[in-house]
Amino acid sequence: MSTRVNLFQTAPSLIKTLGDASQASHNSSLDTAIKDLVDVRASQLNGCTFCLDMHVKQAKVHGERELRLYHVAVWRESPLFTAKERAALALTEALTRLGEQGVSDELYREVREHFSEVEVAELAFSIAIINSWNRLMVLQQTLPGALDKAYGLDRAHLE
């Protein structure tokens, strides 16, 4: 197997720009638990093992319960998520698997029941950003856990 492109080395200014967007999203008014759930679910859907590994560990460091992390893949059937979290997860799926119909009016109304207009914008950007990272890390084939020490994720004690 050939070595894949290292985007951090070959396009550092673009990686920095995406990193800055990630930081801005991280500093938004959205609840940390919602952001963590969005990152985990999008990473699952996109098959990004690096990002899934990273965001499960981040969620754990942020205090998320392990059982809820196990249930993210089956959130519709699980009783462990609030209506607000369900709306965020549904929007995550709709924007990650963007079909011909886009985001339905029904889903948009559901999301607006739980999020302000500003929060909807922040949520949409958060979903777009994790989808960008997923696609780049899948291309690069970054190994899960490769940056744990750099990001302090070894504190999650998930090995």
TIRO-556268 format. One record per residue (C-alpha): residue in three letters; x, y, z. Coordinates in steps of 0.001 Angstrom, whole numbers, plus 500000, padded with zeros to 6 digits. Layout:
REM TIRO-556268
ALAXYZ...
***
This chain:
REM TIRO-556268
MET500000500000500000SER501330503426499111THR501709506249501574ARG498824508702501509VAL499142512461501336ASN499797514178504649LEU497433517130504463PHE498958518758507540GLN502302518986505719THR501139519627502160ALA498346522136502837PRO499139523685506245SER497333526974505604LEU494130525162504631ILE494378522844507649LYS494916525896509866THR491838527576508385LEU489714524487509044GLY491255524255512526ASP490316527879513186ALA486751527133512061SER486719524134514406GLN487874526310517292ALA485226528938516523SER482577526210516448HIS483925524790519712ASN483514528255521267SER479921528639520037SER476895528743522315LEU475973525114521580ASP476043522729524494THR479243520651524584ALA477269517402524834ILE475364518262521638LYS478611519052519804ASP480138515789520998LEU477118513753519873VAL477171515457516460ASP480893514722516026VAL480472511080517009ARG477422510478514796ALA478842512157511688SER482108510247512131GLN480171506981512396LEU478202507740509241ASN481327508725507316GLY483349505714508479CYS486139507903509821THR487875505751512420PHE490328508489513400CYS487594511059514086LEU485270508560515740ASP488069507480518069MET488978511096518818HIS485459512346519444VAL484399509430521613LYS487440510158523780GLN486703513895523811ALA483124513217524845LYS484342510974527657VAL486775513682528829HIS483862516153528738GLY481921513861531095GLU479708511973528653ARG478459508608529920GLU479857505600528085LEU476462503966527662ARG475166507000525749LEU478224506843523500TYR477454503190522781HIS473885504174521905VAL474686506990519445ALA474535504566516511VAL470997503558517555TRP469812506891518943ARG466319506574517438GLU465628503430519457SER467458504493522604PRO465697506193525526LEU468958507881526588PHE468672511066524475THR466591514185525000ALA464283515581522327LYS466824518353521708GLU469650515844521248ARG467438513781518920ALA466760516859516786ALA470502517565516575LEU471259513955515650ALA468523513946513009LEU469932517128511456THR473417515606511593GLU472201512614509615ALA470294514771507115LEU473255517055506420THR475796514217506393ARG473748512061504008LEU472391514973502012GLY469882513544499584GLU467960515058496724GLN465321516416499095GLY467821518213501337VAL466490518975504809SER462734518556505016ASP460503521310506374GLU459335518853509021LEU462886518247510266TYR463673521962510152ARG460568522701512278GLU461620519997514742VAL465105521467515025ARG463687524996515491GLU461519523754518364HIS464710523131520325PHE467272525570518920SER467292529322518371GLU468076530628514898VAL471664531326515979GLU471968527826517438VAL470652526286514194ALA473373528150512307GLU476011527052514821LEU474760523471514660ALA474860523488510853PHE478422524809510862SER479436522225513456ILE478031519453511253ALA479708520866508132ILE483062521142509898ILE483083517573511234ASN482059516293507812SER485021518146506288TRP487421516687508843ASN485965513192508305ARG486513513344504582LEU490065514642504921MET491081512081507544VAL489536509242505498LEU491608510369502504GLN494736510641504628GLN494018507387506519THR495065508886509836LEU495477506183512468PRO493067506236515408GLY494794507487518537ALA497674509048516593LEU497147512442518219ASP495841511388521635LYS498765512821523595ALA498772516075521612TYR495058516615522327GLY495099515275525896LEU492803512397524964ASP494862509864526876ARG492919511265529870ALA489805509491528581HIS491272506127529673LEU489564504347526786GLU491980501809525434
***
